[in-house]
Amino acid sequence: MSTEKFLNYLQYEKRYSTHTVQSYTVDLRQFIEFCNHTIGSFNESTIDAKLIRQWVVFLLDHSYSGKSVNRKLSCLRNFFRYLQSQKIVDENPVDGIVSPKLNKRLPVFLNEGAVSLLLDEVDFGDGFEAERDKLILEILYATGIRLSELTGLTDNSFDRVGHTIKVVGKRNKERIVPYNKALENQIEVYLKSRDEVISIRESESFFVTSKGKTIYPKLVYRTVNHYLGLVSTIKKKSPHVLRHSFATHMLNNGADLNSIKELLGHSNLSATQIYTHTIFSKLKDIYNHAHPRA
């Protein structure tokens, strides 16, 4: 079936992440079910723009967000591009479909005082797990890397002379991210503690559990959630909050947007520009409080 070939193409040729392929699988299955219900069958060559518009209306009527609908449209657009490349269809029925407008959601981040409190004042305790948990938070904030990038780090990811980390991001794209000399001391402490406690590691992973296994996303999430809860009342306390904090604080302190884009591993500048809205909101607040006629 063409859908299965398309998904295999994404996974093995385009090297999309497992998460993205799973999302595309769900989106295609939903669209096929919609077609079966609406027109009685799913046939790639008979799908037209009118049917896709009906699907968009159906999704919005069933409380899907604009972001979710746009992702599903992106899936369909790529699917029909693939079919075009395979000479299965002549036109892409998704071309010309107007995507729903998105409400811009500002990224959630910690203020600089909360980060200082977290990394300088909070007592993480003693021992291997305490050193590991503190370093997890230190690296997430110092580099802005994603959760999946953190769990994928190995000892060889670090150039400890040049103070850089080789990060494998989305679609297996590699980038080099610098870190500060102060972080090197924490790395040294962690490695010494890890190698004293863990005699055998199951992999080359840099961060491991007390049993020598690679740390898993839920462990990192729980760790970050717990410690952010000690210094902030923000509702969202995920690893991504530290990524947002990294980018926002860099921009606040004079870093240019293109540099932040490269450090974060964004494929285009539009993804990074969300942080300028954060800065603008801050400026508006300052203006409203400071200007006598505001």
One Martini backbone bead per residue (centre of mass of N, CA, C, O) as a GRO file, in nm:
protein
  294
    1MET     BB    1   0.099   0.034   0.019
    2SER     BB    2   0.154   0.372  -0.008
    3THR     BB    3   0.167   0.443   0.294
    4GLU     BB    4   0.390   0.242   0.373
    5LYS     BB    5   0.604   0.348   0.174
    6PHE     BB    6   0.611   0.633   0.287
    7LEU     BB    7   0.700   0.561   0.579
    8ASN     BB    8   0.961   0.419   0.493
    9TYR     BB    9   1.082   0.664   0.352
   10LEU     BB   10   1.104   0.840   0.606
   11GLN     BB   11   1.275   0.641   0.782
   12TYR     BB   12   1.513   0.537   0.564
   13GLU     BB   13   1.566   0.801   0.379
   14LYS     BB   14   1.494   1.065   0.560
   15ARG     BB   15   1.527   1.010   0.872
   16TYR     BB   16   1.306   1.015   1.058
   17SER     BB   17   1.171   1.013   1.340
   18THR     BB   18   0.983   0.806   1.527
   19HIS     BB   19   0.778   1.021   1.619
   20THR     BB   20   0.705   1.131   1.335
   21VAL     BB   21   0.610   0.865   1.209
   22GLN     BB   22   0.384   0.816   1.413
   23SER     BB   23   0.226   1.074   1.348
   24TYR     BB   24   0.179   1.011   1.047
   25THR     BB   25   0.025   0.751   1.092
   26VAL     BB   26  -0.214   0.875   1.240
   27ASP     BB   27  -0.296   1.086   1.026
   28LEU     BB   28  -0.351   0.888   0.793
   29ARG     BB   29  -0.561   0.714   0.936
   30GLN     BB   30  -0.765   0.942   0.980
   31PHE     BB   31  -0.806   1.014   0.681
   32ILE     BB   32  -0.901   0.739   0.585
   33GLU     BB   33  -1.149   0.726   0.771
   34PHE     BB   34  -1.282   0.977   0.656
   35CYS     BB   35  -1.311   0.874   0.368
   36ASN     BB   36  -1.480   0.620   0.430
   37HIS     BB   37  -1.714   0.789   0.558
   38THR     BB   38  -1.766   1.004   0.324
   39ILE     BB   39  -1.695   0.820   0.031
   40GLY     BB   40  -1.629   0.492   0.107
   41SER     BB   41  -1.316   0.559   0.030
   42PHE     BB   42  -0.958   0.509  -0.049
   43ASN     BB   43  -0.822   0.720  -0.318
   44GLU     BB   44  -0.570   0.900  -0.427
   45SER     BB   45  -0.685   0.990  -0.721
   46THR     BB   46  -0.969   1.122  -0.576
   47ILE     BB   47  -0.837   1.336  -0.422
   48ASP     BB   48  -0.940   1.659  -0.312
   49ALA     BB   49  -0.966   1.977  -0.194
   50LYS     BB   50  -1.254   1.952  -0.087
   51LEU     BB   51  -1.202   1.713   0.108
   52ILE     BB   52  -0.982   1.853   0.276
   53ARG     BB   53  -1.159   2.082   0.378
   54GLN     BB   54  -1.355   1.897   0.526
   55TRP     BB   55  -1.143   1.791   0.722
   56VAL     BB   56  -1.071   2.056   0.856
   57VAL     BB   57  -1.353   2.112   0.965
   58PHE     BB   58  -1.376   1.853   1.129
   59LEU     BB   59  -1.138   1.907   1.321
   60LEU     BB   60  -1.236   2.182   1.434
   61ASP     BB   61  -1.515   2.066   1.538
   62HIS     BB   62  -1.318   1.856   1.722
   63SER     BB   63  -1.096   2.048   1.877
   64TYR     BB   64  -0.865   2.106   1.705
   65SER     BB   65  -0.589   2.257   1.668
   66GLY     BB   66  -0.413   2.446   1.455
   67LYS     BB   67  -0.151   2.290   1.491
   68SER     BB   68  -0.263   2.005   1.432
   69VAL     BB   69  -0.379   2.065   1.152
   70ASN     BB   70  -0.110   2.155   1.021
   71ARG     BB   71   0.033   1.885   1.062
   72LYS     BB   72  -0.166   1.717   0.891
   73LEU     BB   73  -0.123   1.878   0.631
   74SER     BB   74   0.179   1.820   0.610
   75CYS     BB   75   0.149   1.520   0.578
   76LEU     BB   76  -0.024   1.526   0.318
   77ARG     BB   77   0.167   1.690   0.144
   78ASN     BB   78   0.400   1.481   0.155
   79PHE     BB   79   0.243   1.242   0.047
   80PHE     BB   80   0.172   1.371  -0.237
   81ARG     BB   81   0.462   1.418  -0.320
   82TYR     BB   82   0.535   1.126  -0.327
   83LEU     BB   83   0.322   1.042  -0.538
   84GLN     BB   84   0.438   1.221  -0.758
   85SER     BB   85   0.723   1.085  -0.767
   86GLN     BB   86   0.561   0.798  -0.839
   87LYS     BB   87   0.321   0.857  -1.048
   88ILE     BB   88   0.024   0.843  -0.904
   89VAL     BB   89   0.004   1.157  -0.919
   90ASP     BB   90  -0.025   1.488  -1.053
   91GLU     BB   91  -0.146   1.628  -0.794
   92ASN     BB   92  -0.166   1.849  -0.513
   93PRO     BB   93  -0.444   1.897  -0.306
   94VAL     BB   94  -0.298   2.084  -0.080
   95ASP     BB   95  -0.255   2.293  -0.264
   96GLY     BB   96  -0.408   2.597  -0.148
   97ILE     BB   97  -0.448   2.537   0.138
   98VAL     BB   98  -0.563   2.696   0.414
   99SER     BB   99  -0.428   2.757   0.704
  100PRO     BB  100  -0.467   2.782   1.016
  101LYS     BB  101  -0.449   3.000   1.255
  102LEU     BB  102  -0.217   3.095   1.500
  103ASN     BB  103  -0.162   3.115   1.829
  104LYS     BB  104   0.069   3.282   1.998
  105ARG     BB  105   0.302   3.115   2.205
  106LEU     BB  106   0.475   3.180   2.466
  107PRO     BB  107   0.747   3.099   2.615
  108VAL     BB  108   0.849   2.923   2.889
  109PHE     BB  109   1.033   3.085   3.160
  110LEU     BB  110   1.295   3.169   3.349
  111ASN     BB  111   1.437   3.365   3.548
  112GLU     BB  112   1.752   3.447   3.639
  113GLY     BB  113   1.710   3.418   3.946
  114ALA     BB  114   1.601   3.123   3.943
  115VAL     BB  115   1.853   2.996   3.818
  116SER     BB  116   2.053   3.079   4.036
  117LEU     BB  117   1.907   2.936   4.263
  118LEU     BB  118   1.918   2.651   4.145
  119LEU     BB  119   2.248   2.634   4.086
  120ASP     BB  120   2.355   2.780   4.376
  121GLU     BB  121   2.139   2.690   4.629
  122VAL     BB  122   2.048   2.420   4.583
  123ASP     BB  123   2.011   2.104   4.736
  124PHE     BB  124   2.118   1.789   4.593
  125GLY     BB  125   2.330   1.656   4.751
  126ASP     BB  126   2.476   1.333   4.751
  127GLY     BB  127   2.625   1.171   4.501
  128PHE     BB  128   2.563   1.046   4.200
  129GLU     BB  129   2.262   1.140   4.152
  130ALA     BB  130   2.309   1.433   4.236
  131GLU     BB  131   2.525   1.499   4.022
  132ARG     BB  132   2.352   1.426   3.778
  133ASP     BB  133   2.108   1.616   3.822
  134LYS     BB  134   2.265   1.879   3.815
  135LEU     BB  135   2.393   1.840   3.532
  136ILE     BB  136   2.138   1.831   3.371
  137LEU     BB  137   2.056   2.125   3.434
  138GLU     BB  138   2.315   2.263   3.343
  139ILE     BB  139   2.310   2.168   3.042
  140LEU     BB  140   2.032   2.266   2.955
  141TYR     BB  141   2.104   2.571   3.015
  142ALA     BB  142   2.396   2.603   2.877
  143THR     BB  143   2.280   2.483   2.572
  144GLY     BB  144   1.965   2.414   2.485
  145ILE     BB  145   1.900   2.129   2.472
  146ARG     BB  146   1.733   1.855   2.419
  147LEU     BB  147   1.616   1.578   2.556
  148SER     BB  148   1.708   1.377   2.329
  149GLU     BB  149   2.001   1.490   2.326
  150LEU     BB  150   2.077   1.422   2.614
  151THR     BB  151   2.024   1.104   2.606
  152GLY     BB  152   2.244   1.083   2.351
  153LEU     BB  153   2.486   1.111   2.513
  154THR     BB  154   2.836   1.075   2.518
  155ASP     BB  155   3.159   1.082   2.594
  156ASN     BB  156   3.230   1.161   2.283
  157SER     BB  157   3.065   1.438   2.276
  158PHE     BB  158   3.317   1.550   2.430
  159ASP     BB  159   3.520   1.848   2.434
  160ARG     BB  160   3.731   1.918   2.707
  161VAL     BB  161   3.918   2.133   2.573
  162GLY     BB  162   3.701   2.307   2.390
  163HIS     BB  163   3.416   2.313   2.513
  164THR     BB  164   3.230   2.084   2.358
  165ILE     BB  165   2.925   1.958   2.191
  166LYS     BB  166   2.801   1.681   2.027
  167VAL     BB  167   2.491   1.702   1.856
  168VAL     BB  168   2.194   1.506   1.802
  169GLY     BB  169   1.932   1.585   1.618
  170LYS     BB  170   1.716   1.633   1.404
  171ARG     BB  171   1.760   1.413   1.155
  172ASN     BB  172   2.066   1.365   1.245
  173LYS     BB  173   2.177   1.640   1.318
  174GLU     BB  174   2.476   1.802   1.356
  175ARG     BB  175   2.620   1.984   1.638
  176ILE     BB  176   2.801   2.253   1.792
  177VAL     BB  177   2.831   2.311   2.148
  178PRO     BB  178   2.903   2.526   2.383
  179TYR     BB  179   3.081   2.554   2.698
  180ASN     BB  180   3.164   2.631   3.006
  181LYS     BB  181   3.414   2.604   3.244
  182ALA     BB  182   3.232   2.554   3.491
  183LEU     BB  183   3.107   2.288   3.377
  184GLU     BB  184   3.363   2.113   3.383
  185ASN     BB  185   3.364   2.064   3.688
  186GLN     BB  186   3.095   1.905   3.696
  187ILE     BB  187   3.184   1.681   3.505
  188GLU     BB  188   3.417   1.575   3.676
  189VAL     BB  189   3.248   1.498   3.923
  190TYR     BB  190   3.054   1.303   3.783
  191LEU     BB  191   3.255   1.098   3.659
  192LYS     BB  192   3.382   1.013   3.923
  193SER     BB  193   3.119   0.910   4.052
  194ARG     BB  194   3.029   0.714   3.832
  195ASP     BB  195   3.297   0.532   3.821
  196GLU     BB  196   3.268   0.438   4.121
  197VAL     BB  197   2.969   0.310   4.100
  198ILE     BB  198   2.999   0.223   3.791
  199SER     BB  199   3.134  -0.062   3.651
  200ILE     BB  200   2.886  -0.118   3.442
  201ARG     BB  201   2.795  -0.034   3.117
  202GLU     BB  202   2.555  -0.082   2.859
  203SER     BB  203   2.683   0.186   2.746
  204GLU     BB  204   2.806   0.511   2.620
  205SER     BB  205   2.656   0.674   2.807
  206PHE     BB  206   2.673   0.950   3.002
  207PHE     BB  207   2.390   0.907   3.114
  208VAL     BB  208   2.296   0.724   3.411
  209THR     BB  209   2.197   0.494   3.606
  210SER     BB  210   2.253   0.301   3.889
  211LYS     BB  211   2.258   0.042   3.665
  212GLY     BB  212   2.390   0.157   3.380
  213LYS     BB  213   2.169   0.294   3.231
  214THR     BB  214   2.009   0.475   3.026
  215ILE     BB  215   1.858   0.746   3.035
  216TYR     BB  216   1.524   0.856   3.063
  217PRO     BB  217   1.286   1.086   3.003
  218LYS     BB  218   1.122   1.058   3.273
  219LEU     BB  219   1.359   1.111   3.460
  220VAL     BB  220   1.422   1.395   3.361
  221TYR     BB  221   1.146   1.519   3.405
  222ARG     BB  222   1.127   1.469   3.710
  223THR     BB  223   1.377   1.626   3.787
  224VAL     BB  224   1.300   1.902   3.672
  225ASN     BB  225   1.025   1.935   3.809
  226HIS     BB  226   1.128   1.932   4.099
  227TYR     BB  227   1.342   2.172   4.089
  228LEU     BB  228   1.158   2.394   3.972
  229GLY     BB  229   0.955   2.381   4.217
  230LEU     BB  230   1.170   2.527   4.419
  231VAL     BB  231   1.187   2.823   4.227
  232SER     BB  232   0.887   2.794   4.098
  233THR     BB  233   0.532   2.866   3.978
  234ILE     BB  234   0.524   2.742   3.725
  235LYS     BB  235   0.345   2.507   3.555
  236LYS     BB  236   0.575   2.456   3.364
  237LYS     BB  237   0.837   2.177   3.420
  238SER     BB  238   1.034   2.132   3.175
  239PRO     BB  239   1.311   2.096   2.982
  240HIS     BB  240   1.214   2.322   2.777
  241VAL     BB  241   1.234   2.560   2.974
  242LEU     BB  242   1.548   2.569   2.964
  243ARG     BB  243   1.565   2.630   2.665
  244HIS     BB  244   1.405   2.894   2.677
  245SER     BB  245   1.589   3.031   2.883
  246PHE     BB  246   1.844   3.032   2.722
  247ALA     BB  247   1.740   3.204   2.478
  248THR     BB  248   1.629   3.449   2.634
  249HIS     BB  249   1.895   3.526   2.786
  250MET     BB  250   2.068   3.565   2.538
  251LEU     BB  251   1.897   3.792   2.413
  252ASN     BB  252   1.902   3.986   2.661
  253ASN     BB  253   2.246   3.975   2.640
  254GLY     BB  254   2.303   4.019   2.299
  255ALA     BB  255   2.229   3.799   2.122
  256ASP     BB  256   2.187   3.681   1.818
  257LEU     BB  257   1.953   3.510   1.636
  258ASN     BB  258   2.141   3.331   1.460
  259SER     BB  259   2.301   3.206   1.692
  260ILE     BB  260   2.061   3.076   1.836
  261LYS     BB  261   1.973   2.899   1.603
  262GLU     BB  262   2.233   2.724   1.598
  263LEU     BB  263   2.227   2.628   1.896
  264LEU     BB  264   1.929   2.495   1.870
  265GLY     BB  265   1.879   2.367   1.570
  266HIS     BB  266   1.738   2.532   1.368
  267SER     BB  267   1.628   2.540   1.033
  268ASN     BB  268   1.487   2.823   1.096
  269LEU     BB  269   1.420   3.149   1.199
  270SER     BB  270   1.115   3.133   1.276
  271ALA     BB  271   1.156   2.954   1.533
  272THR     BB  272   1.327   3.183   1.688
  273GLN     BB  273   1.131   3.442   1.686
  274ILE     BB  274   0.962   3.389   1.943
  275TYR     BB  275   1.168   3.544   2.138
  276THR     BB  276   1.096   3.834   2.046
  277HIS     BB  277   0.816   3.839   2.178
  278THR     BB  278   0.915   3.826   2.465
  279ILE     BB  279   1.074   4.090   2.460
  280PHE     BB  280   0.838   4.273   2.376
  281SER     BB  281   0.661   4.220   2.623
  282LYS     BB  282   0.865   4.337   2.822
  283LEU     BB  283   0.875   4.625   2.700
  284LYS     BB  284   0.576   4.687   2.741
  285ASP     BB  285   0.577   4.671   3.047
  286ILE     BB  286   0.787   4.890   3.093
  287TYR     BB  287   0.633   5.115   2.951
  288ASN     BB  288   0.364   5.104   3.119
  289HIS     BB  289   0.525   5.172   3.394
  290ALA     BB  290   0.711   5.434   3.295
  291HIS     BB  291   0.514   5.591   3.136
  292PRO     BB  292   0.315   5.865   3.209
  293ARG     BB  293   0.102   5.798   2.941
  294ALA     BB  294   0.037   5.473   2.951
   0.00000   0.00000   0.00000
